[in-house]
Amino acid sequence: MKTGRVIRIFSAKDGRKVVLRTPKWEDLDDLLELINSLVEEGAEISKNEKVSREAEIEWLSKTLASLEKNEIFFLVAEVDEKVVGSSDIHPLGGFSKHVGVVGIIIKKGFREIGIGTEVLKTLVEQAQKMGLKILTLSAFATNKRALHIYEKAGFARTGIIPKKHFKDGKYIDEIIMTKVLE
């Protein structure tokens, strides 16, 4: 898929215009700031150390190449010409090529205004276009906001990895969720 392609435009609950589109090279600094802001916040994501500019350049190069080859689907959420969220679908291979793994992050200050819900809806539509039959994702058991949004989008809890994460001196289970596509 082409980089920078607008997929959907909508108004968030707070009235701000949100553009969902594929990423482009010019998003590098926004994407770096997004991931590092989540690390600084101590958000419930797998990363716990800031990403260097060099690592982000390498990651974005690979991501854009995979997007253009239709190997993955990647979506950013943009508000006021700044990337405030990113999400992706990575199809598996072999006997699991009908399964896609979803990831989604939203910057603090842009949560609970409908962006996550619209992003998930868009990812499900795209997964169907990609011919996927199953979507799966995982979240920290303590991330109640995300778990609620995933359930609202039709994902069901299908597994737990006990004590997968060790954060702030305590173990946290990882919840695995699955959505069977029509």
N, C-alpha and C positions, 0 to 999 in steps of 0.2 A: 504494500500500500504506500502511496505517496506521503512524504513527510509534510507536515503543516496543513493537512486536509481537515477542514471543519466538518465534524460529524453531527453536532447538535448545539443549538443555542437556546438557553432558557433563563428565566429570572429566578434567582434564589429567593428563599423566604424573606430575606431582608431587602429585596428589591434590586440587588446588584445583578448585572448581566454576567452570565457564566458561559464561556465558550468551551465546548469539549472538542478537542482536535488531536490529531496525531502530532507528535513532537517534531521539532526541527532543530538544526544545529544551533540556532540563535537562543534556544532555551537553556543552554549549558549553565549559565550563571544562576538562573532561577531554579533549575533542578538541583544544583549543588547547594544553594541556600535552603531549599525545601528539605532535603534529606538531613542536612546538618542542623536545621532548626528542630527537627524531630529528635535527633540525638541529644541536643542541648536540653530539650524539654524533658527528656527521659521517657519519651513516648513508648508505648508497648509495641515495639518493632524489634526485629532480630539484631539490628545494628546497635552497638553501644559506643562506637568510636566515630569521630568525625571523618568524613571522606575528603581526601586531598583533591585538588583541582586536576592533577594528573590522572588519578584513578577515575574521576568523573568523566574526563575526556575519553579515556579508554572505554569505559562503560557505555557512554552515549554513542561513540563510533560504532561499537558492536550492535547496540540496540537499533540504531537507524538502519544499519545494513540488514539486520534480520527483519525489520519492519518492511523495508523495500522489497525483500525477497519473499514476503508473506509467510515467514517462518513463525512470527509472533504477531500479536496485536498490542499496540501501546497507545495509551490515551492520556492527555494532560487536560487538567481543568484550569482555565485561565480567567482571572477576574482583574479588571483594570490593567490589562496587558501584562500581568504577572502570573506565572504558573504557581498555583496554590494547591495542586493535587496531581498525583500521577497514578496510573493503574495499568495493568497489563494482563494478557492471557498468553501463557506459554503452553502450547500443545505438547503432550508427551509423544513418545515414539513407540515403535514396535507394536506389541499386542495392545497397547494403551493409547494408540494414536487418536482415539475418539474422545480422549480426556484432556481437558485444559485446566491448568493451574492459574488461579487468579491472585493478583496482588493489588492492594490499593492503599494509598496514603493520602491524607488530607492535612494541610497545615493548620496549626492552632489559630483560632480566630475565623476559620472558614468551615468549622464543623457545625452540625445541627442546624444547617440552613438549606438542606436538601441536595447538596452537591453529591454526597456519597450515594444517595438513593438513585439519582439520575445517572451517575457513573456506572453503578451496578446494572441498571436497566440497559444502558448502552452496551456494556460488556456482554450481557446475555444475548442481546440482538446480534452482536458481532460474532459471538461463539456459534450461534445457529447458522449464520452465513458461512462460517468456516467449516461447517459440517460436524462440529463437535456434538457429542451426545451427553457428556457429563462435565460439569464444572466442579472443581474442588478448591478449597481455600483453608487457611488455618489462621487462628488468632489466639492471643493470650486469653486464658480463661477469665482474667480480671478485666478485660476490655469489653465491658458490658455494652457500651455505645455501639461498637462495631458489631458485636454479636447480634444485637437487636436489629440493626440495619440488614445484616445478612439474612436473618430469619424473615424479616419483612419482605425481602426479595425472593423468598422461596427456598433458601438454603436450609438444610436440616443437619442437625448435629449427628455425625456418623462415627465419631471416634474421639479418643482422648489419648494424648501422650503425656503420661504423668510426669511431673517435675521436669519438663523439657527445658524450662528457662530458670535461671537463678539470677534474680534481680533484687536489689535493695535488701540483701540478706535473707531472702526467702525463695523457695521453689514455687514455680507457677506452672500449672498444667497448660498444655496447648490443646485447643479444641479444633478438631477437623470437621469441616462442613462440606456438604455435597448438594448439588442441584442437578436433577435429571432433567434434561431439556426435552421439550416436546418434539 
